[in-house]
Amino acid sequence: MAMIDLTSTGANGTPSNFDVVLRTPITLATTPDTQWTVALIQATYWNSIRNIRASFGNNVLKYSADAGTTIKSITIPDGYYQIKQLNKFIQAEVAANGDNLPGNLPPIAILMNGATIRVVITVAAGYQVGWNGPTDQLAALLGFDPTAAGGIIDGGANGIAYEGDLPPDINRGAEKLRFLCNLVQNSWSNGVQSKILYTTTLKDIPGSVVDIDPPTPKYLNIGRSGNATIDMINIRVVDTKGREVDFNGFPVSLTLHFMPADLGTPLYPSK
């Protein structure tokens, strides 16, 4: 048996794709009746993943306080926003621009309808909210079709409450994180052989340290035959869509455990 701690700090690459070169290679002696396996038994990372940033094309919302005569843009700082936080920021920016209703009431609200699992944008009479073209990614995040009604939500003469076409994609399709390791041999994703070592759901509070301690480690065959000598380990962290996760410079660390398995005993499959 062997156990090794890995960290992206000081390694070659980024926190979502790094190589650790072992100064003293590990040799795993095998026999005709054994196969070495590996499992993730502990991992730590910062939930520093952003769902809004300029490079995603989803950080600008347009609005008008005079029925479209004057268009103003609100630029949302890079970060992770839930619907309530996004609503609070946009309303504060509209107020700072001097565009609130009489009584200092907000003319625009972005709310979640829990019954329909849709976002509702309310726009007061005489106001408009607009997207940034037919591929606007903020609209996609909130579950709206940016091409509908010419890309404008118009409050008209009486105001409007406009519900999104789809459930919001607040995590941009990153509901799960997958830890991949170059040593893994018998892991699959949607029927395609992969290097998945471990999968976890992204559910912790943004800005928090996330500790992963699998109660039942899943041991997977490593892709070595004969006496396996390991001198380099590559770790990648990707989201549900296979995109490398941007931890914004915060480190990732994990502990791997190697163990021989009886070749006649099926291993727990990766999901």
Secondary structure, 3 states (H helix, E strand, C coil): CEEEEEECCCCEEECCEEEEEEEEEEEECCCCCEEEEEEEEEEEEECCCCCECHHHCCCEEEEECCCCCCCEEEECCCECCCHHHHHHHHHHHHHHCCCCECCCECCEEEEEECCCCEEEEEECCCCEEECCCCCCHHHHHHCCCCCHHHHEEECCCCCEEEECCCCCCCCCCCCEEEEEECCECCEEECCEEECEEEEEECCCCCCCEEEECCCCCCCEEECCCCCEEEEEEEEEEEECCCCECCCCCCCEEEEEEEEEEECCCCCCCCC
